[in-house]
Amino acid sequence: MKIEGIPVHILSHNSYENWFKIASDEQKRWIKINDFKPSHGASVTLPGFDGSIDCILVCMDPKKSARAIGRVVGRVPDGVYYFCVDDDNKARTHALSLYWQLAGYSFTAYQSKNSKSERSLVVDENVDKTLLHTQLTSIFLVRDLINTPAQDLTPSALCDFAEELTKIQQGQFKRYRGNDLLNENFPLVHAVGRASVHLPEVAIGEWGTEGPLIAIIGKGVTFDSGGLNLKSPSSMYSMKKDMGGAAHAIGLAHLLLQMKVPCRIQLIIPSAENVISGNAYRPSDVLTSRSGKTIEVGDTDAEGRLLLADALSYAIESSPDLVIDFATLTGAARVAMGPDVPCYFTNDQKLSQLIFSNSAEHEDQIWQLPLIEDYRPFLDSSIADIHSTGNEPNGGAIITALFLETFVNAVPWIHMDLNAINNRVRDGQPKGGEAQGMLAIYDLISRWIS
């Protein structure tokens, strides 16, 4: 069957050499004029005799990341394209299709002149189109949420997305706001967000009646000034992304529900704006959590762990089979891993092995950091049950994970510490909000259930 569009030939180094041998003299001259070298991610556009595009050659090393296809998207004009691959690796073709389309993302909601490009792809018949579309819509949702300014994405607006997902997927939904959080025993969420005119909220969506129960939690700090421990201007600028964990949680729930993964899901979004006013919570305050544990506040810029503590306590009350939390939680994780690779912690090493294999297969890198038992005393407080930040300036990501683990009560648990943005343009990944590790965690759940 003839496909309408421009062919994109995906060639390994060897298959390129074979192609070049049978190429026309005109094509060989064009390649030489353009100084094309068949390295990974390199491409060349070949013209037809009428001046149109005849085809595009892209060299892709099968042993290297399929994300490099994203380099091509910005170099070709608007139009319809389709892949011609030199092998029958369905997973590879799926990945190429995914990263081509992810590279076409742009966030234009606040631009008066929308210059969005359209480089559409006719997807190969061997690709699971339902999965591909759901992956794309989930990642675009995550990116859109993170990119939206805090003036519009308030705690209430963020919880609206969780509510809309619940309605579309026919689940049960609850949300608590302002002083209702005290009545419903979410005291830490209330404390973090009470200083803002945009009241703190907790949104809870629930789906399914059969299969294992998976609790998915996302830190939803829609803007983080640091509170009374005020951030510097340079550190504060990007803090609209501090709800990136909530975006990931909503995106993952959407992905699981759309793909009808056989499980029960509980989505918990604790959301607040961490700002300053006369009733802001203070360093050295002692707060009582949902679990009953008292917490000495070490730093009001360490607010995310407080939201997660209440959310984790709520989750384990339903005896889940697995708890996953996503959070843009510590600068220490970025120091350890850099901006592009999230770290994760887990109290179940069998889960860790699955996570690692899925991460490698999906080219969605996430790496484990350890829960070091000898570091627990760093969280000791002389006046409360636990200190929120501890008394050791190093190892912050680990110490924070140990803090969260005290609210998990030995339930299988994964904690993802994310950056949630691309600090620069990369292959198929524009600057701004980004889903990190979400596809790997989706595959983990799918395989863990089976």
C-alpha positions as CSV (number, residue, x, y, z in Angstrom):
1,M,0.0,0.0,0.0
2,K,1.4,3.4,-1.0
3,I,1.8,5.9,1.8
4,E,1.2,9.5,1.1
5,G,4.1,11.6,2.5
6,I,7.8,12.0,2.5
7,P,9.8,8.8,3.3
8,V,12.3,9.0,6.2
9,H,14.9,6.2,5.7
10,I,16.2,5.0,9.1
11,L,19.6,3.5,8.3
12,S,22.3,1.9,10.4
13,H,25.9,2.6,9.3
14,N,26.0,-0.7,7.4
15,S,22.7,-0.3,5.7
16,Y,23.7,3.3,4.7
17,E,26.7,1.9,3.0
18,N,24.5,-0.6,1.1
19,W,22.1,2.2,0.2
20,F,24.9,4.5,-1.0
21,K,26.2,1.8,-3.4
22,I,22.9,1.8,-5.3
23,A,22.2,5.5,-5.1
24,S,22.0,7.6,-8.2
25,D,25.0,9.7,-9.3
26,E,22.9,12.8,-8.5
27,Q,22.1,11.6,-5.0
28,K,25.8,10.8,-4.4
29,R,26.8,14.3,-5.6
30,W,24.2,15.9,-3.3
31,I,25.4,14.0,-0.3
32,K,29.0,15.0,-1.1
33,I,28.1,18.7,-1.6
34,N,26.3,18.6,1.8
35,D,29.3,17.0,3.5
36,F,27.0,14.3,5.0
37,K,28.7,11.9,7.4
38,P,26.7,8.8,8.5
39,S,27.0,9.4,12.3
40,H,24.2,8.7,14.9
41,G,21.4,11.2,14.5
42,A,22.8,12.8,11.3
43,S,20.4,13.4,8.5
44,V,20.4,14.7,4.9
45,T,17.4,15.8,2.8
46,L,17.5,14.7,-0.8
47,P,15.7,16.8,-3.4
48,G,13.6,15.4,-6.2
49,F,13.9,16.5,-9.8
50,D,10.9,18.9,-9.5
51,G,12.5,20.7,-6.4
52,S,10.3,18.9,-3.9
53,I,11.8,16.6,-1.2
54,D,12.4,13.1,-2.5
55,C,13.3,11.5,0.9
56,I,15.3,12.1,4.1
57,L,18.2,9.8,5.2
58,V,18.7,9.5,8.9
59,C,21.6,7.4,10.4
60,M,20.7,5.8,13.7
61,D,22.9,3.4,15.6
62,P,20.7,0.6,16.9
63,K,22.8,0.5,20.1
64,K,22.2,4.2,20.8
65,S,19.2,6.2,21.9
66,A,16.3,6.5,19.5
67,R,15.8,10.0,21.0
68,A,18.3,11.3,18.4
69,I,15.5,11.2,15.8
70,G,14.3,14.4,17.5
71,R,17.3,16.3,15.9
72,V,15.7,15.7,12.5
73,V,12.3,17.2,13.3
74,G,13.6,20.8,13.6
75,R,15.5,20.6,10.4
76,V,12.6,19.6,8.0
77,P,9.7,21.7,6.7
78,D,6.1,21.2,7.7
79,G,4.6,18.2,6.0
80,V,3.6,14.5,6.3
81,Y,6.4,12.0,6.9
82,Y,6.7,8.2,7.3
83,F,9.5,5.9,8.4
84,C,11.2,3.3,6.2
85,V,13.2,1.1,8.7
86,D,15.9,-1.3,7.8
87,D,14.9,-4.0,10.4
88,D,11.7,-5.3,12.0
89,N,12.4,-4.3,15.6
90,K,8.9,-3.2,16.7
91,A,10.1,-1.6,19.9
92,R,12.7,0.4,18.1
93,T,10.1,1.6,15.5
94,H,7.7,2.5,18.4
95,A,10.5,4.5,20.2
96,L,11.4,6.4,17.0
97,S,7.7,7.2,16.4
98,L,7.4,8.4,20.0
99,Y,10.4,10.7,20.0
100,W,9.7,12.1,16.6
101,Q,6.3,13.3,17.8
102,L,7.6,14.5,21.2
103,A,10.1,16.7,19.4
104,G,7.2,18.5,17.7
105,Y,5.8,19.8,21.1
106,S,5.6,23.5,21.7
107,F,3.9,25.4,24.5
108,T,2.1,28.3,22.8
109,A,-0.8,29.1,25.2
110,Y,0.6,32.6,26.1
111,Q,1.8,33.6,22.6
112,S,-0.3,36.1,20.6
113,K,1.1,34.7,17.4
114,N,1.0,31.0,17.2
115,S,3.8,29.8,14.9
116,K,3.3,26.1,15.7
117,S,4.9,23.8,13.1
118,E,3.2,20.7,11.8
119,R,5.5,17.8,10.9
120,S,3.1,15.0,11.2
121,L,4.1,11.3,11.1
122,V,2.2,8.4,9.5
123,V,2.7,5.7,12.1
124,D,3.9,2.3,11.0
125,E,1.2,-0.4,11.1
126,N,3.3,-2.5,13.4
127,V,3.3,0.2,16.1
128,D,0.7,-0.1,18.9
129,K,-1.1,3.2,18.1
130,T,-3.2,3.2,21.2
131,L,-0.2,3.0,23.5
132,L,1.7,5.5,21.4
133,H,-1.2,8.0,21.5
134,T,-1.7,7.6,25.2
135,Q,2.0,8.0,25.9
136,L,2.1,11.2,23.9
137,T,-1.0,12.7,25.5
138,S,0.2,11.8,29.0
139,I,3.6,13.4,28.4
140,F,2.1,16.5,26.7
141,L,-0.2,16.8,29.7
142,V,2.8,16.7,32.1
143,R,4.7,19.3,30.0
144,D,1.7,21.6,29.7
145,L,1.0,21.6,33.5
146,I,4.6,22.3,34.4
147,N,4.9,25.1,31.8
148,T,1.8,26.9,33.0
149,P,2.5,29.9,35.2
150,A,1.5,29.9,38.8
151,Q,-0.8,32.8,38.2
152,D,-3.1,30.4,36.4
153,L,-2.2,27.0,37.8
154,T,-3.2,27.6,41.4
155,P,-3.7,24.7,43.9
156,S,-7.4,24.8,43.0
157,A,-6.7,24.7,39.3
158,L,-4.2,21.9,39.7
159,C,-6.8,19.8,41.6
160,D,-9.3,20.6,38.8
161,F,-7.2,18.5,36.5
162,A,-7.4,15.5,38.9
163,E,-11.1,16.0,39.1
164,E,-11.5,16.2,35.4
165,L,-9.5,13.0,35.0
166,T,-11.7,11.3,37.5
167,K,-14.9,12.3,35.7
168,I,-13.6,11.2,32.3
169,Q,-12.5,7.8,33.7
170,Q,-15.6,7.4,35.8
171,G,-13.9,7.2,39.2
172,Q,-14.7,8.5,42.7
173,F,-13.4,11.9,43.7
174,K,-12.9,13.9,46.9
175,R,-11.2,17.3,47.5
176,Y,-10.6,19.3,50.6
177,R,-9.7,23.0,50.7
178,G,-8.6,25.5,53.3
179,N,-9.7,24.9,56.8
180,D,-11.4,21.7,55.7
181,L,-7.9,20.2,55.6
182,L,-7.8,20.5,59.4
183,N,-11.2,18.9,59.8
184,E,-10.1,16.0,57.5
185,N,-6.7,15.7,59.2
186,F,-4.3,17.0,56.6
187,P,-2.5,19.5,59.0
188,L,0.8,19.6,57.3
189,V,-0.7,20.5,53.9
190,H,-2.7,23.2,55.6
191,A,0.4,24.6,57.4
192,V,2.4,24.9,54.2
193,G,-0.3,26.6,52.2
194,R,-2.2,28.7,54.8
195,A,-0.1,31.9,54.0
196,S,-1.4,32.1,50.4
197,V,-4.6,33.7,49.2
198,H,-4.8,30.6,47.0
199,L,-5.9,28.1,49.6
200,P,-4.2,24.7,49.9
201,E,-6.1,21.7,48.7
202,V,-5.9,17.9,48.6
203,A,-7.5,16.1,45.7
204,I,-8.2,12.3,45.8
205,G,-9.3,10.2,42.8
206,E,-10.1,6.5,43.1
207,W,-10.7,3.9,40.3
208,G,-11.4,0.2,40.1
209,T,-12.7,-2.6,42.2
210,E,-10.3,-5.5,41.3
211,G,-6.6,-6.0,41.2
212,P,-3.8,-4.7,43.4
213,L,-4.2,-1.2,44.8
214,I,-1.6,1.3,43.7
215,A,-1.4,4.7,45.4
216,I,0.1,7.4,43.3
217,I,1.1,10.7,45.0
218,G,2.3,13.9,43.5
219,K,3.8,16.9,45.3
220,G,1.7,19.9,44.1
221,V,3.5,23.1,45.2
222,T,2.2,25.4,42.5
223,F,4.8,28.0,43.4
224,D,7.6,27.8,46.0
225,S,9.1,31.1,47.2
226,G,10.8,29.2,50.0
227,G,8.5,30.7,52.6
228,L,10.2,32.5,55.4
229,N,13.5,30.8,54.3
230,L,13.1,32.9,51.1
231,K,14.9,31.6,48.0
232,S,17.2,33.8,46.0
233,P,15.7,35.4,42.9
234,S,17.7,33.1,40.6
235,S,16.5,30.0,42.5
236,M,12.9,31.2,42.7
237,Y,12.4,31.9,39.0
238,S,11.7,28.3,37.9
239,M,9.6,27.5,40.9
240,K,6.3,27.2,38.9
241,K,7.7,23.8,38.2
242,D,7.5,22.7,41.9
243,M,4.2,21.0,41.1
244,G,6.0,18.7,38.7
245,G,5.5,15.7,40.9
246,A,1.7,16.2,40.8
247,A,1.9,16.6,37.0
248,H,3.7,13.2,36.8
249,A,1.2,11.6,39.1
250,I,-1.8,12.8,37.0
251,G,0.0,11.8,33.8
252,L,0.8,8.3,35.1
253,A,-2.8,7.8,36.3
254,H,-4.0,8.9,32.9
255,L,-1.7,6.4,31.2
256,L,-2.7,3.5,33.4
257,L,-6.4,4.2,33.0
258,Q,-6.4,4.8,29.3
259,M,-4.4,1.5,28.8
260,K,-6.8,-0.3,31.2
261,V,-4.0,-1.8,33.3
262,P,-5.8,-4.3,35.6
263,C,-5.4,-2.6,39.0
264,R,-7.1,-0.3,41.4
265,I,-5.7,3.3,41.5
266,Q,-5.7,5.9,44.2
267,L,-4.4,9.3,43.1
268,I,-3.5,11.8,45.8
269,I,-2.5,15.4,45.0
270,P,-1.6,17.5,48.0
271,S,-1.4,21.1,46.7
272,A,-0.3,24.4,48.1
273,E,1.5,27.6,47.3
274,N,4.5,28.2,49.6
275,V,4.6,32.0,50.1
276,I,4.9,34.6,52.9
277,S,2.3,36.4,55.0
278,G,1.7,37.1,58.7
279,N,0.4,33.5,59.3
280,A,3.2,31.7,57.4
281,Y,4.7,28.7,59.2
282,R,8.1,29.2,60.6
283,P,11.5,27.4,61.0
284,S,11.5,25.8,64.5
285,D,7.7,25.3,64.6
286,V,6.6,21.9,65.7
287,L,3.8,20.5,63.6
288,T,1.6,17.5,64.2
289,S,1.2,15.3,61.1
290,R,-1.7,13.1,60.0
291,S,0.1,10.1,61.4
292,G,0.4,11.7,64.9
293,K,4.1,12.1,64.6
294,T,5.4,15.6,65.6
295,I,7.8,17.3,63.2
296,E,10.3,20.1,64.0
297,V,10.5,22.4,61.0
298,G,14.1,22.9,60.0
299,D,13.5,25.0,56.9
300,T,10.3,26.3,55.3
301,D,11.9,25.8,51.9
302,A,11.7,22.0,52.6
303,E,7.9,22.1,52.4
304,G,7.4,19.3,49.9
305,R,8.2,16.5,52.3
306,L,5.5,17.9,54.7
307,L,2.9,17.6,52.0
308,L,4.1,14.1,51.1
309,A,4.1,13.0,54.8
310,D,0.3,13.6,55.1
311,A,-0.4,12.1,51.7
312,L,1.7,9.0,52.4
313,S,-0.1,8.6,55.8
314,Y,-3.5,8.9,54.0
315,A,-2.5,6.3,51.3
316,I,-1.4,3.6,53.7
317,E,-4.7,3.8,55.5
318,S,-6.2,1.9,52.5
319,S,-3.6,-0.9,52.7
320,P,-2.2,-0.4,49.2
321,D,-0.1,-3.0,47.5
322,L,2.3,-0.3,46.2
323,V,2.9,3.4,46.9
324,I,4.6,5.7,44.4
325,D,5.3,9.3,45.0
326,F,6.7,11.9,42.6
327,A,8.3,15.1,43.8
328,T,10.6,17.9,42.7
329,L,12.0,17.5,46.2
330,T,15.7,18.2,46.7
331,G,18.5,20.2,45.1
332,A,20.8,17.5,46.5
333,A,19.4,15.0,44.0
334,R,20.2,17.4,41.2
335,V,23.8,17.8,42.5
336,A,24.1,14.0,42.6
337,M,22.4,13.2,39.3
338,G,22.4,16.4,37.2
339,P,19.3,18.0,35.7
340,D,18.3,15.2,33.3
341,V,18.3,12.0,35.3
342,P,15.9,11.5,38.3
343,C,16.8,9.4,41.2
344,Y,14.6,7.0,43.0
345,F,14.5,5.3,46.4
346,T,12.7,2.1,47.3
347,N,12.3,-0.2,50.3
348,D,11.8,-3.2,47.9
349,Q,14.9,-4.4,46.0
350,K,12.8,-6.6,43.7
351,L,11.0,-3.5,42.5
352,S,14.3,-1.8,42.1
353,Q,15.5,-4.5,39.6
354,L,12.4,-4.1,37.6
355,I,12.7,-0.3,37.6
356,F,16.3,-0.4,36.3
357,S,15.5,-2.8,33.5
358,N,12.5,-0.8,32.4
359,S,14.5,2.4,32.5
360,A,17.2,1.0,30.2
361,E,14.6,-0.4,27.8
362,H,12.7,2.8,27.5
363,E,15.7,5.1,27.3
364,D,14.0,6.8,30.2
365,Q,16.9,7.0,32.6
366,I,16.3,6.8,36.4
367,W,18.9,5.7,38.9
368,Q,18.6,4.3,42.4
369,L,20.1,6.0,45.5
370,P,20.3,4.1,48.8
371,L,18.3,4.4,52.0
372,I,21.3,4.4,54.3
373,E,20.2,3.2,57.7
374,D,23.2,4.9,59.5
375,Y,21.8,8.3,58.4
376,R,18.5,8.0,60.3
377,P,19.9,9.6,63.5
378,F,20.5,12.8,61.4
379,L,16.7,13.2,61.6
380,D,16.6,13.2,65.4
381,S,15.0,16.2,67.1
382,S,15.4,17.2,70.8
383,I,11.8,18.5,71.0
384,A,9.8,16.5,68.5
385,D,9.5,13.0,67.1
386,I,11.4,13.9,64.0
387,H,13.2,16.8,62.4
388,S,12.1,17.8,58.9
389,T,15.6,18.5,57.4
390,G,18.0,16.9,59.9
391,N,21.3,18.2,61.2
392,E,23.6,17.0,58.4
393,P,24.2,19.4,55.4
394,N,25.3,16.6,53.1
395,G,23.3,13.7,51.6
396,G,20.1,15.7,51.5
397,A,18.2,13.5,49.0
398,I,18.9,10.4,51.1
399,I,18.0,12.0,54.4
400,T,14.8,13.3,52.9
401,A,13.9,9.9,51.6
402,L,14.5,8.5,55.1
403,F,12.2,11.1,56.5
404,L,9.4,10.1,54.0
405,E,9.9,6.4,54.7
406,T,8.9,6.9,58.4
407,F,5.4,7.5,57.1
408,V,5.2,4.5,54.8
409,N,5.1,1.7,57.5
410,A,6.9,-1.0,55.4
411,V,4.4,-0.9,52.5
412,P,6.2,-1.4,49.1
413,W,7.2,2.1,48.1
414,I,9.0,4.0,45.4
415,H,10.0,7.7,45.8
416,M,11.0,9.6,42.7
417,D,13.0,12.8,43.2
418,L,12.7,14.7,39.9
419,N,13.9,17.9,38.2
420,A,10.7,17.9,35.9
421,I,12.2,20.4,33.4
422,N,14.7,20.4,30.6
423,N,17.2,23.2,31.3
424,R,18.2,23.1,27.7
425,V,16.9,21.8,24.3
426,R,17.8,18.2,23.7
427,D,16.9,15.5,21.2
428,G,13.1,15.5,21.1
429,Q,13.0,17.4,24.4
430,P,12.3,21.1,24.2
431,K,13.3,23.4,27.0
432,G,10.8,23.6,29.8
433,G,8.5,21.0,31.5
434,E,9.3,17.4,31.0
435,A,8.1,13.9,32.1
436,Q,11.0,12.1,33.6
437,G,10.8,8.4,34.4
438,M,7.1,8.2,34.0
439,L,7.2,5.7,31.1
440,A,9.6,3.5,33.0
441,I,7.3,3.5,36.1
442,Y,4.3,2.7,33.8
443,D,6.1,-0.3,32.4
444,L,7.1,-1.4,36.0
445,I,3.5,-1.4,37.1
446,S,2.3,-3.3,34.0
447,R,5.0,-6.0,34.5
448,W,4.7,-6.1,38.3
449,I,0.9,-6.8,38.0
450,S,1.4,-9.5,35.5
